[in-house]
Amino acid sequence: MTMSKYLASAALVLAFTSDAFAQYGGAPVYTTQQVPYTPAPTVERESKVSLFMGADLGYNMTWQSYDEDSDYGDGEGRIVQSSEFDGSGFFGEFSLGILIKDVVGARGFLSIGSQSGESSYKGDEIDSVCKGVNTDVTDIRFGIKGTFFPLNGSDSPLYNSYIEVSAGVGLHYYDDNYASLVDHEFSGPLFLKFEMGKLFPIGKTWNVGVGVAWSMDIEGQWESSDTQDVSKSDIANTLWFGVKFARKKNKF
């Protein structure tokens, strides 16, 4: 075989092989492919401590008795005087604090109210018993309150029902013509208040509800000296009926 025939045969074989190789896809091509980075999804943990804010509006009724006994030991005698007040009115309250695990809460509060009613006075410095005296009372209270939701976390229909205890100081100003005669124009007794009610969700964080409460105001004063012994006692019982608005927000 001559050289020219050999080269022609080699070229023919090479061409045939190239066509067949190309027909079946050719040689595999390996490339480096960039896979986009996808961060792992973050799971937001719900806080166990919530902001607990409330506003109350309502109506209350009060029955109050005040007694003063001054015994003068220098022979000047003894003065006994007393008063009673029955009245009713409206109040508003704002509170702010925290709620833990949607079960136990603690808040500070400020309450302002106004009452109107009738007083009766009697005593040694008053000519006769005075009854039916129109009396207006301004009522300011502040203190702390603890709230307990015993059924939260359950499927009970009473979910969001609460029990609440409040304690603090009440500042009361009495406006009538006879209050000054029995040293009772202004008082600042301690009080204790018990409340029960239920909240209903109206949004993700807001609730509206109703509550009923009873409170007792107690003020006492005892003074003793060589010339006189003075004792004063002031007790008031109040029924409260209110509409409550509360916000429980998990993130501050």
C-alpha positions in Angstrom: 0.0 0.0 0.0 1.4 3.3 -1.0 1.7 6.1 1.4 -1.0 8.1 -0.3 -3.5 5.3 0.0 -2.6 4.8 3.6 -3.2 8.4 4.4 -6.5 8.3 2.5 -7.7 5.2 4.5 -6.7 6.8 7.8 -8.6 10.0 7.0 -11.7 8.0 6.0 -11.6 6.0 9.3 -11.1 9.2 11.3 -14.0 11.0 9.6 -16.4 8.0 10.2 -15.4 7.7 13.8 -15.9 11.5 14.4 -19.4 11.4 12.8 -20.4 8.4 15.0 -19.1 10.0 18.1 -20.9 13.2 17.4 -24.1 11.3 16.6 -24.2 9.8 20.1 -23.7 13.0 22.0 -20.0 13.4 22.0 -17.8 13.2 25.1 -19.4 14.3 28.5 -18.5 17.8 29.6 -18.1 18.2 33.3 -18.8 21.7 34.7 -18.9 23.2 38.3 -22.5 24.4 39.0 -23.1 27.1 41.7 -25.9 26.1 44.0 -27.5 29.2 45.6 -27.2 29.4 49.4 -30.6 29.2 51.2 -30.4 30.0 54.9 -32.3 27.8 57.2 -35.7 29.2 58.3 -35.6 31.0 61.6 -38.3 30.1 64.1 -39.3 33.1 66.2 -39.8 32.0 69.9 -42.7 33.5 71.6 -41.8 35.5 74.7 -43.1 34.2 78.0 -43.5 37.7 79.4 -46.1 40.0 77.8 -46.9 43.7 78.1 -50.2 43.9 80.1 -52.1 47.2 79.7 -55.6 47.9 80.7 -58.3 50.5 80.9 -61.6 50.2 82.9 -64.7 52.3 82.8 -67.6 51.6 85.2 -70.1 52.4 87.9 -69.8 52.0 91.7 -71.9 52.3 94.8 -70.5 53.1 98.3 -71.8 52.8 101.9 -69.5 54.6 104.4 -69.5 55.3 108.1 -67.2 57.6 110.0 -66.9 57.9 113.8 -64.9 60.2 116.0 -64.6 60.0 119.7 -62.6 62.7 121.6 -62.3 62.2 125.4 -60.8 65.1 127.2 -59.2 64.1 130.4 -58.9 67.6 131.9 -62.5 67.8 132.8 -63.7 69.5 129.6 -65.9 66.5 128.7 -66.2 64.2 125.7 -67.2 64.9 122.1 -68.7 62.1 120.0 -69.6 62.7 116.4 -70.2 60.6 113.4 -71.4 60.6 109.8 -72.7 58.2 107.1 -72.6 58.5 103.4 -74.5 56.6 100.7 -73.6 57.4 97.1 -72.9 56.3 93.6 -70.9 57.4 90.6 -68.6 56.6 87.8 -64.9 55.8 87.6 -62.1 55.3 85.1 -58.8 53.4 85.6 -55.6 52.9 83.8 -53.1 50.1 84.5 -49.8 49.0 83.2 -47.6 46.0 83.9 -46.5 42.5 82.8 -48.2 39.1 82.2 -46.2 35.9 82.6 -47.1 32.9 80.4 -50.6 34.4 79.9 -51.5 33.3 83.4 -50.2 35.6 86.1 -49.9 39.4 85.9 -48.9 42.3 88.0 -49.7 45.9 87.3 -49.7 49.4 88.8 -52.8 51.4 88.4 -54.4 54.8 88.9 -58.2 55.2 89.3 -60.2 58.5 89.3 -63.9 58.7 90.0 -66.7 60.9 91.2 -69.7 60.1 93.4 -72.8 61.9 94.5 -75.1 61.0 97.3 -76.5 61.9 100.7 -74.8 62.2 104.1 -76.1 62.3 107.6 -74.2 63.9 110.5 -74.7 63.9 114.3 -72.6 64.9 117.2 -72.1 67.2 120.1 -70.9 70.1 117.8 -74.1 69.9 115.7 -77.4 71.3 117.0 -79.4 68.3 115.7 -79.1 65.3 113.5 -78.6 66.4 109.9 -79.9 64.0 107.3 -80.2 64.1 103.5 -77.2 66.4 103.1 -76.2 66.4 99.4 -72.6 65.3 99.1 -70.1 65.1 96.3 -67.0 62.9 96.6 -63.9 63.0 94.4 -62.2 59.6 94.6 -58.5 59.0 93.6 -56.9 55.6 94.1 -53.5 54.2 93.2 -51.7 51.0 94.0 -50.8 47.6 92.6 -52.9 44.7 91.5 -52.3 41.0 90.8 -54.3 39.1 88.2 -54.6 35.4 87.8 -56.1 33.5 84.8 -56.6 30.0 86.3 -58.0 28.3 83.1 -55.7 29.8 80.5 -54.0 27.0 78.5 -57.1 24.8 78.5 -60.1 24.3 76.3 -62.6 25.4 78.9 -65.3 27.8 77.9 -64.2 29.9 80.9 -60.9 30.6 79.2 -59.7 34.1 79.9 -61.7 34.3 83.1 -59.7 36.1 85.8 -59.4 36.7 89.6 -57.8 40.0 90.7 -56.7 41.5 94.0 -55.8 45.2 94.3 -54.4 47.1 97.2 -53.4 50.7 97.6 -54.3 54.1 99.0 -57.5 56.0 98.3 -57.7 59.8 98.5 -61.3 61.1 99.0 -62.4 64.7 99.1 -66.0 65.4 100.5 -67.8 68.5 99.4 -70.8 69.6 101.5 -71.6 72.1 104.3 -71.2 69.8 107.2 -68.1 67.7 106.5 -65.8 70.1 108.2 -67.8 69.8 111.5 -66.7 66.2 111.9 -63.2 66.7 110.5 -64.1 64.7 107.4 -63.5 66.9 104.4 -60.6 64.7 103.3 -59.4 61.2 104.0 -56.7 58.8 102.7 -57.6 55.3 103.8 -56.0 52.0 102.7 -58.1 49.8 100.6 -58.3 46.2 99.5 -60.3 45.2 96.4 -61.4 41.7 95.0 -62.5 41.4 91.4 -63.8 38.6 89.1 -64.6 38.8 85.4 -63.9 37.5 81.9 -62.1 38.9 78.9 -63.1 38.2 75.2 -60.5 38.5 72.4 -61.3 41.1 69.8 -58.0 40.9 68.0 -54.5 39.4 68.2 -53.6 41.5 71.2 -56.7 43.3 72.4 -59.5 42.0 74.7 -62.7 43.4 76.0 -64.6 42.1 79.0 -66.7 42.7 82.1 -65.9 42.6 85.8 -67.5 42.9 89.2 -65.7 43.8 92.4 -66.0 44.6 96.1 -63.6 46.8 98.0 -63.2 47.9 101.6 -61.6 51.2 102.7 -60.3 51.3 106.2 -58.8 54.3 108.0 -58.1 54.5 111.7 -56.4 57.1 113.9 -55.7 56.9 117.6 -54.1 59.7 119.6 -53.4 59.7 123.3 -51.9 62.4 125.5 -52.2 63.8 129.0 -55.1 66.0 128.0 -57.2 63.9 125.6 -57.7 60.6 123.9 -59.0 60.7 120.3 -60.0 57.8 118.1 -61.3 58.0 114.5 -62.5 55.2 112.3 -63.6 55.3 108.7 -64.9 52.2 106.9 -66.4 52.1 103.4 -67.7 49.3 101.3 -68.0 49.7 97.6 -69.5 47.6 94.8 -67.9 48.0 91.4 -69.2 47.1 87.9 -67.0 47.8 84.9 -66.2 47.3 81.3 -62.5 46.4 80.8 -60.2 46.8 77.8 -56.9 44.9 78.0 -53.9 44.5 75.7 -51.6 41.5 76.0 -48.7 41.9 73.7 -45.9 39.2 73.6 -43.2 41.5 72.3 -42.4 44.8 74.0 
